[in-house]
Amino acid sequence: MVTTSAPAKEQNPAYRPARTPPPLGMNLSGDPRQALVLLGQRFGDLFDLFAREGRRLYLVGGSVRDALLGDTHRADYDFATDALPEESLRILRAAGLRTFPIGARFGTIAAAISDTLVEITTFRVQEAYEPGSRKPEVEFGDSLDDDLSRRDLSINAMAIDRHGHLIDPFDGCSALERRILEVPRGGLENTRSILRDDPLRLLRIARFAGRLGFAPTPDTTQAAMDCRAELLRISRERWKMEMDKLLLTRHADQGLAWLAHTGALQVVLPATGPLVRLGQVRRVGAQLLDTPDDLMTRWSVLLLHTVVTEHTDCRLDLSRSLETWPDEPLRTAFASGVASRFRFSNAERQCVERLLGGIPDPASLRADWDRPALRRHLIGFGEDAIRVLDLLDAVGDTVPGLTEHTGRLREALVSLRSVEDPLPRLPKGLGHALHEQLGMPRGPALAEAMARLREAILDEALANDPDIDACIGWLRDN
């Protein structure tokens, strides 16, 4: 059952972002089409290839949108054509271009033009996903307008031709100027239809709210509320793909708040119900923006808030003793469960487990850490030793002066790691020597002796990488 209760500010039917984002470099005044003309010229040879075969080709979607916003730094470009996939493949190969027909079944042929990847997709009139599938069932068409009409948002339903002429049948330019997010043609029923064709579009809308700071229209928001349960038909890998992108946007607070308002956040991550009810989603989103652009740190901010709020029914507050939190095994298990739900990689799962399970008590950061303490931190967290400090910085707004302590500790950790290997090293053949010279039986006793020696190195009672005689001498003396 989906929980939709939320505080008044997130229940308001006229929901809008709480703040106006900074300008995006909108290129819609003066000579707004110059960037589009340049785009058409850039791919002039490709347009001409298809024209010579009597086929239509258009540059569509994000590259057109971004050019109008003044952003021309893209790594890939999408084209739409009336040529069937096999014909596109023939045209491209005849021109000597490297092709990658990995999406031919779904109408898409990729090709490399210099250092730029382009994808050329046959016009579609229908695209829908079966439950749990990552691959759509598509129906090809011969109309650019029909193809654009089934796209996720009107700002992504624009195209240009060879000469940079804008084709905008669904007022995408107007949506950019008004800073709104709506599907082509808008309207509640039409929006529901487009979201049900591919419910992942609901998460994409949140991602664009986060990226651009635009507000979904009331019809968009209502349709998302009505269709949120449809997200359960979508593969978890596709959930993660969009959530990853959302968490790294510069207005992630707005995207997350909208997901919470529609109830979609509670569908993909049910444990966030108490977080939404206590009105903490915007706070979490704002804290994301205070972290580096590091995906696992941002996931950890969201998950730490979620698990603490779920089990204490209180907002996360680092000024309270961590003894009031769910214990370390529970936090680690929660992180592992979410990682499985969203199909994290093994490395990602291990990272969030370490960060949520091992977060240090802020009080410990006020002490002067000696070298053994620094080395233990580096060993305990490994490559995540700095990430856990970034996590503390992000969620520690309840602890005055916390960033001063974490900053000092961060410098010390970086300095130590740059001059020495923190891992304790034991000499090769030590186990055999302990067995032969001290009569130590192989098994638990030998393992315990090795562990004591590593601790002695961490405490600087032994030099790192000591010789066998030093190890045996230390054990005899201790």
C-alpha positions as CSV (number, residue, x, y, z in Angstrom):
1,M,0.0,0.0,0.0
2,V,1.4,3.4,-1.0
3,T,1.6,6.0,1.7
4,T,0.8,9.5,0.5
5,S,0.4,11.5,3.7
6,A,2.7,14.6,3.8
7,P,2.8,18.0,5.5
8,A,0.8,20.8,4.0
9,K,3.6,22.3,2.0
10,E,4.0,19.0,0.1
11,Q,0.3,18.3,-0.3
12,N,-0.6,21.6,-1.9
13,P,-2.4,20.9,-5.2
14,A,-0.8,24.1,-6.6
15,Y,2.6,22.6,-5.8
16,R,5.6,24.7,-7.0
17,P,9.3,24.7,-6.2
18,A,10.0,26.6,-3.1
19,R,12.6,28.8,-4.7
20,T,13.4,30.3,-8.0
21,P,16.5,28.7,-9.5
22,P,19.3,30.8,-11.0
23,P,19.2,31.6,-14.7
24,L,20.1,28.8,-17.1
25,G,21.7,30.9,-19.8
26,M,18.4,30.8,-21.8
27,N,19.1,31.6,-25.4
28,L,15.5,32.5,-26.3
29,S,15.9,36.2,-26.9
30,G,17.6,38.2,-29.6
31,D,18.5,35.6,-32.2
32,P,17.3,32.4,-30.5
33,R,17.9,30.1,-33.5
34,Q,21.6,30.7,-34.1
35,A,22.6,27.7,-32.0
36,L,20.2,25.5,-33.9
37,V,21.6,26.7,-37.2
38,L,25.0,25.8,-36.0
39,L,23.8,22.4,-35.0
40,G,22.3,21.8,-38.4
41,Q,25.6,22.8,-40.0
42,R,27.6,20.5,-37.7
43,F,25.7,17.5,-38.9
44,G,25.2,18.7,-42.5
45,D,26.9,15.7,-44.0
46,L,24.8,13.3,-42.1
47,F,21.6,15.1,-43.1
48,D,22.8,15.0,-46.7
49,L,23.4,11.2,-46.6
50,F,19.7,10.5,-45.8
51,A,18.4,13.2,-48.2
52,R,20.2,11.6,-51.1
53,E,18.4,8.4,-50.4
54,G,15.1,10.3,-50.3
55,R,14.8,9.9,-46.5
56,R,13.9,12.5,-43.9
57,L,16.2,13.0,-40.9
58,Y,15.8,15.4,-38.0
59,L,17.9,16.1,-34.9
60,V,15.5,15.7,-31.9
61,G,15.2,15.8,-28.2
62,G,17.8,16.9,-25.6
63,S,20.3,18.5,-27.9
64,V,17.7,20.8,-29.3
65,R,16.4,21.7,-25.8
66,D,19.9,22.2,-24.5
67,A,20.9,24.4,-27.5
68,L,17.9,26.7,-26.8
69,L,19.1,26.8,-23.1
70,G,22.5,27.9,-24.2
71,D,24.2,24.5,-23.4
72,T,25.9,23.0,-26.4
73,H,28.2,20.6,-24.5
74,R,26.8,17.2,-25.3
75,A,28.5,13.8,-25.8
76,D,25.7,12.2,-27.8
77,Y,22.9,13.3,-30.2
78,D,19.6,11.7,-31.2
79,F,18.1,11.8,-34.6
80,A,14.7,10.6,-35.9
81,T,14.1,9.3,-39.4
82,D,11.4,7.8,-41.6
83,A,14.0,5.2,-42.7
84,L,13.6,1.7,-41.2
85,P,16.6,0.5,-39.1
86,E,18.0,-1.8,-41.8
87,E,17.9,1.1,-44.3
88,S,19.6,3.5,-41.8
89,L,22.3,0.9,-41.3
90,R,22.9,0.5,-45.0
91,I,23.1,4.3,-45.5
92,L,25.6,4.8,-42.7
93,R,27.8,1.8,-43.7
94,A,27.8,2.9,-47.3
95,A,29.3,6.2,-46.1
96,G,32.1,4.3,-44.3
97,L,30.8,5.2,-40.8
98,R,31.3,2.9,-37.8
99,T,27.9,1.6,-36.8
100,F,26.6,-0.1,-33.7
101,P,23.2,-1.8,-34.4
102,I,22.7,-2.6,-30.8
103,G,19.1,-1.2,-30.7
104,A,18.1,-2.2,-34.2
105,R,15.2,-4.3,-32.9
106,F,13.8,-1.1,-31.3
107,G,14.5,1.1,-34.2
108,T,17.8,2.6,-33.2
109,I,21.2,2.5,-35.0
110,A,24.2,4.2,-33.4
111,A,27.1,5.6,-35.3
112,A,30.4,7.4,-34.6
113,I,30.9,10.7,-36.4
114,S,34.4,11.8,-35.6
115,D,34.4,11.6,-31.8
116,T,30.7,12.1,-31.5
117,L,28.1,9.3,-30.9
118,V,24.8,9.7,-32.7
119,E,21.7,7.5,-32.5
120,I,19.3,7.4,-35.4
121,T,15.9,6.0,-34.5
122,T,13.0,5.2,-36.9
123,F,9.8,7.3,-36.2
124,R,7.6,5.6,-33.6
125,V,3.9,5.9,-33.0
126,Q,3.9,3.6,-29.9
127,E,6.4,2.6,-27.3
128,A,5.4,0.6,-24.2
129,Y,7.2,-1.6,-21.6
130,E,6.1,-4.9,-20.4
131,P,6.2,-5.4,-16.6
132,G,9.8,-5.8,-15.4
133,S,11.2,-5.3,-18.8
134,R,14.1,-3.0,-19.8
135,K,13.1,-3.3,-23.5
136,P,10.2,-1.6,-25.1
137,E,7.7,-2.9,-27.6
138,V,7.6,-0.4,-30.4
139,E,5.5,0.3,-33.4
140,F,7.2,2.2,-36.3
141,G,5.5,5.1,-38.1
142,D,6.2,7.7,-40.8
143,S,5.3,10.9,-39.1
144,L,7.7,13.2,-37.1
145,D,4.8,14.8,-35.2
146,D,3.5,11.4,-34.1
147,D,7.0,10.4,-33.0
148,L,7.4,13.6,-31.0
149,S,3.9,13.4,-29.5
150,R,4.9,10.2,-27.5
151,R,8.0,11.7,-25.9
152,D,8.1,12.3,-22.2
153,L,8.0,16.1,-22.1
154,S,7.2,18.9,-24.5
155,I,10.7,20.4,-23.9
156,N,12.1,17.1,-25.3
157,A,9.6,17.0,-28.2
158,M,11.4,19.5,-30.5
159,A,13.4,18.9,-33.6
160,I,15.5,20.7,-36.2
161,D,16.1,20.0,-39.9
162,R,19.2,20.4,-42.0
163,H,19.0,24.2,-41.9
164,G,18.4,24.5,-38.2
165,H,14.7,25.3,-38.6
166,L,12.9,24.5,-35.4
167,I,10.0,22.1,-35.5
168,D,8.0,22.6,-32.3
169,P,4.4,21.2,-32.6
170,F,3.9,20.9,-28.8
171,D,5.1,24.3,-27.7
172,G,8.3,23.1,-26.1
173,C,9.8,26.6,-26.5
174,S,7.0,28.1,-24.5
175,A,7.5,25.5,-21.8
176,L,11.1,26.5,-21.6
177,E,10.3,30.1,-21.3
178,R,7.6,29.4,-18.7
179,R,9.9,27.0,-16.8
180,I,7.3,24.2,-16.7
181,L,7.3,20.5,-17.3
182,E,4.4,18.9,-19.2
183,V,4.0,16.1,-21.7
184,P,3.3,16.9,-25.4
185,R,-0.3,18.2,-25.7
186,G,-0.6,18.3,-21.9
187,G,-3.9,17.5,-20.3
188,L,-4.6,15.1,-17.5
189,E,-5.8,12.1,-19.6
190,N,-3.1,12.4,-22.2
191,T,-0.5,12.7,-19.4
192,R,-1.8,9.6,-17.7
193,S,-1.6,7.8,-21.1
194,I,2.0,8.8,-21.7
195,L,3.1,7.9,-18.1
196,R,1.4,4.5,-18.4
197,D,3.2,3.7,-21.7
198,D,6.4,4.0,-19.8
199,P,6.1,4.8,-16.1
200,L,9.8,5.5,-15.8
201,R,8.9,8.9,-17.3
202,L,7.6,9.8,-13.9
203,L,11.1,9.5,-12.5
204,R,12.4,11.4,-15.6
205,I,10.1,14.3,-14.8
206,A,11.6,14.5,-11.3
207,R,15.1,14.3,-12.8
208,F,14.3,17.2,-15.1
209,A,12.8,19.2,-12.2
210,G,16.1,18.6,-10.4
211,R,18.3,19.4,-13.4
212,L,16.5,22.5,-14.6
213,G,14.6,23.7,-11.5
214,F,11.4,23.7,-13.6
215,A,7.9,23.0,-12.0
216,P,5.7,20.2,-13.3
217,T,2.3,21.4,-14.1
218,P,-0.8,20.6,-12.0
219,D,-1.9,18.1,-14.6
220,T,1.5,16.5,-14.7
221,T,1.5,16.2,-10.9
222,Q,-2.0,14.8,-10.7
223,A,-1.3,12.2,-13.4
224,A,1.9,11.2,-11.6
225,M,-0.1,10.7,-8.4
226,D,-2.6,8.5,-10.4
227,C,0.1,6.5,-12.1
228,R,2.7,6.1,-9.3
229,A,1.9,2.5,-8.7
230,E,2.8,1.7,-12.3
231,L,6.4,2.2,-11.4
232,L,6.3,-1.3,-9.9
233,R,6.1,-2.6,-13.5
234,I,9.5,-1.1,-14.3
235,S,12.8,-2.9,-13.8
236,R,14.8,-1.8,-10.7
237,E,17.8,-1.1,-12.9
238,R,15.8,1.6,-14.7
239,W,14.8,3.0,-11.3
240,K,18.4,3.3,-10.3
241,M,19.4,4.9,-13.6
242,E,17.0,7.8,-13.1
243,M,17.5,8.1,-9.3
244,D,21.3,8.2,-9.8
245,K,20.9,11.1,-12.2
246,L,18.4,12.9,-10.0
247,L,20.6,12.8,-6.9
248,L,23.4,14.5,-8.8
249,T,21.3,17.4,-10.2
250,R,21.8,20.9,-8.9
251,H,18.1,21.2,-7.8
252,A,17.8,17.7,-6.4
253,D,15.7,19.0,-3.5
254,Q,13.0,20.1,-5.9
255,G,13.0,16.8,-7.8
256,L,12.9,14.7,-4.5
257,A,10.2,17.0,-3.0
258,W,8.0,16.5,-6.1
259,L,8.5,12.7,-6.0
260,A,7.4,12.8,-2.3
261,H,4.4,15.0,-3.1
262,T,3.2,12.5,-5.8
263,G,3.8,9.5,-3.6
264,A,6.3,8.0,-6.1
265,L,9.2,8.3,-3.8
266,Q,7.4,6.0,-1.3
267,V,6.7,3.5,-4.1
268,V,10.3,3.1,-5.1
269,L,11.6,3.4,-1.5
270,P,8.8,2.7,0.9
271,A,10.9,3.4,4.0
272,T,10.8,7.1,3.2
273,G,7.1,7.3,4.3
274,P,8.0,8.7,7.8
275,L,10.5,11.1,6.2
276,V,7.8,12.5,4.0
277,R,5.3,12.6,6.8
278,L,7.7,14.6,9.0
279,G,8.4,17.1,6.1
280,Q,12.1,16.3,5.9
281,V,12.4,15.6,2.2
282,R,13.4,19.1,1.2
283,R,15.9,19.2,4.0
284,V,17.5,16.0,2.7
285,G,17.5,17.4,-0.8
286,A,19.2,20.6,0.4
287,Q,21.8,18.6,2.2
288,L,22.6,16.6,-1.0
289,L,23.5,19.9,-2.6
290,D,26.1,20.5,0.1
291,T,28.0,17.3,-0.8
292,P,30.6,16.8,-3.6
293,D,29.1,15.4,-6.8
294,D,29.7,11.9,-5.6
295,L,26.9,9.4,-6.2
296,M,27.4,7.1,-3.2
297,T,27.8,10.0,-0.7
298,R,24.4,11.4,-2.0
299,W,22.7,8.0,-1.8
300,S,24.1,7.6,1.8
301,V,22.7,11.0,2.8
302,L,19.2,9.9,1.6
303,L,19.5,6.5,3.2
304,L,20.8,7.7,6.5
305,H,17.9,10.1,6.9
306,T,15.5,7.4,5.9
307,V,16.6,4.7,8.3
308,V,17.0,7.0,11.3
309,T,13.6,8.6,10.7
310,E,11.9,5.3,10.1
311,H,13.1,3.8,13.3
312,T,13.0,6.8,15.6
313,D,10.0,8.7,14.1
314,C,12.2,11.8,14.6
315,R,14.3,13.9,12.2
316,L,17.9,13.1,12.0
317,D,19.9,15.1,14.6
318,L,23.6,14.5,15.1
319,S,23.5,16.5,18.3
320,R,21.7,13.5,19.9
321,S,23.7,10.5,21.0
322,L,24.0,7.9,18.3
323,E,22.7,5.5,20.9
324,T,19.2,6.8,20.1
325,W,19.7,5.6,16.4
326,P,19.0,2.2,15.1
327,D,22.2,0.2,15.8
328,E,25.0,-0.4,13.4
329,P,23.8,-3.9,12.3
330,L,20.4,-2.6,11.5
331,R,21.7,0.4,9.6
332,T,24.0,-1.9,7.6
333,A,21.2,-4.3,6.9
334,F,19.0,-1.4,5.7
335,A,21.7,-0.2,3.4
336,S,22.1,-3.7,2.0
337,G,18.4,-4.1,1.5
338,V,18.1,-0.8,-0.5
339,A,21.2,-1.7,-2.5
340,S,19.5,-5.0,-3.5
341,R,16.2,-3.3,-4.2
342,F,17.9,-0.8,-6.6
343,R,20.4,-3.4,-8.0
344,F,23.5,-1.6,-6.8
345,S,26.8,-3.1,-8.0
346,N,28.7,-5.0,-5.3
347,A,31.1,-2.1,-4.9
348,E,28.2,0.4,-4.4
349,R,26.5,-1.9,-1.9
350,Q,29.7,-2.3,0.1
351,C,30.2,1.5,0.1
352,V,26.7,2.4,1.5
353,E,27.0,-0.4,4.0
354,R,30.3,1.0,5.3
355,L,29.0,4.6,5.4
356,L,25.7,3.9,7.1
357,G,27.1,1.2,9.4
358,G,30.3,2.9,10.5
359,I,29.4,6.6,10.7
360,P,31.4,7.9,13.7
361,D,30.0,9.8,16.6
362,P,30.5,13.5,16.0
363,A,31.9,13.9,19.5
364,S,34.8,11.7,18.6
365,L,35.9,14.2,15.9
366,R,36.6,16.9,18.4
367,A,39.5,14.9,19.8
368,D,43.0,15.1,18.5
369,W,43.6,12.1,16.4
370,D,47.0,10.6,16.6
371,R,48.6,8.6,13.8
372,P,47.3,5.2,15.0
373,A,43.7,6.6,15.1
374,L,44.1,8.1,11.6
375,R,45.4,4.8,10.3
376,R,42.6,2.9,11.9
377,H,40.1,5.2,10.2
378,L,41.7,4.8,6.8
379,I,41.8,1.0,7.2
380,G,38.2,0.8,8.5
381,F,36.7,2.8,5.7
382,G,39.3,2.2,2.9
383,E,38.5,4.3,-0.1
384,D,35.4,5.6,1.7
385,A,37.5,7.3,4.5
386,I,36.9,10.8,3.0
387,R,33.3,10.0,1.9
388,V,32.2,9.4,5.5
389,L,33.4,12.9,6.4
390,D,31.5,14.3,3.5
391,L,28.5,12.5,4.8
392,L,28.9,13.9,8.2
393,D,29.4,17.4,6.8
394,A,26.1,17.1,4.8
395,V,23.9,15.8,7.6
396,G,25.6,17.6,10.5
397,D,23.7,20.9,10.4
398,T,22.6,20.3,14.0
399,V,26.2,20.2,15.3
400,P,27.9,23.7,15.4
401,G,31.5,23.6,14.3
402,L,31.3,20.1,12.9
403,T,32.8,21.1,9.5
404,E,35.8,22.6,11.2
405,H,36.6,19.3,12.8
406,T,35.9,17.2,9.7
407,G,38.0,19.6,7.7
408,R,40.9,19.3,10.0
409,L,40.6,15.5,10.0
410,R,40.2,15.4,6.2
411,E,43.5,17.2,5.8
412,A,45.3,14.9,8.2
413,L,44.0,11.8,6.5
414,V,45.0,13.0,3.1
415,S,48.4,14.0,4.4
416,L,49.0,10.6,6.0
417,R,47.8,8.7,3.0
418,S,50.2,10.6,0.8
419,V,53.3,9.6,2.7
420,E,52.6,6.1,3.9
421,D,50.6,3.0,3.4
422,P,48.2,2.8,6.4
423,L,47.8,-1.0,6.1
424,P,49.9,-3.1,8.5
425,R,52.2,-5.4,6.6
426,L,53.6,-8.6,8.0
427,P,56.6,-10.5,6.5
428,K,56.2,-13.4,4.2
429,G,56.7,-16.8,5.9
430,L,55.8,-15.5,9.3
431,G,53.1,-18.2,9.9
432,H,55.6,-21.0,9.2
433,A,58.2,-19.4,11.5
434,L,55.7,-19.0,14.4
435,H,54.8,-22.6,14.0
436,E,58.4,-23.8,13.9
437,Q,60.0,-21.5,16.4
438,L,57.3,-21.0,18.9
439,G,55.4,-24.3,18.4
440,M,52.3,-22.3,17.7
441,P,49.6,-24.7,16.2
442,R,48.1,-23.7,12.9
443,G,44.5,-22.5,13.2
444,P,42.8,-20.0,15.6
445,A,45.9,-19.5,17.8
446,L,48.1,-18.6,14.8
447,A,45.4,-16.2,13.4
448,E,45.1,-14.5,16.8
449,A,48.9,-14.0,17.0
450,M,48.8,-12.4,13.5
451,A,46.0,-10.1,14.5
452,R,47.9,-9.0,17.7
453,L,50.9,-8.2,15.5
454,R,48.9,-6.1,13.2
455,E,47.4,-4.2,16.1
456,A,51.0,-3.7,17.4
457,I,51.9,-2.1,14.1
458,L,48.9,0.2,14.2
459,D,49.8,1.2,17.7
460,E,53.4,1.8,16.5
461,A,54.8,-0.7,19.0
462,L,56.2,-2.4,15.8
463,A,57.5,-0.8,12.6
464,N,55.4,-1.6,9.6
465,D,56.6,-4.6,7.6
466,P,58.9,-5.8,10.4
467,D,61.2,-8.8,9.9
468,I,60.3,-12.2,11.3
469,D,62.7,-11.9,14.2
470,A,61.1,-8.6,15.4
471,C,57.7,-10.2,15.2
472,I,58.8,-13.2,17.3
473,G,60.6,-11.0,19.8
474,W,57.5,-8.9,20.3
475,L,55.3,-11.9,20.8
476,R,57.7,-13.3,23.4
477,D,57.8,-10.0,25.2
478,N,54.1,-9.5,25.2
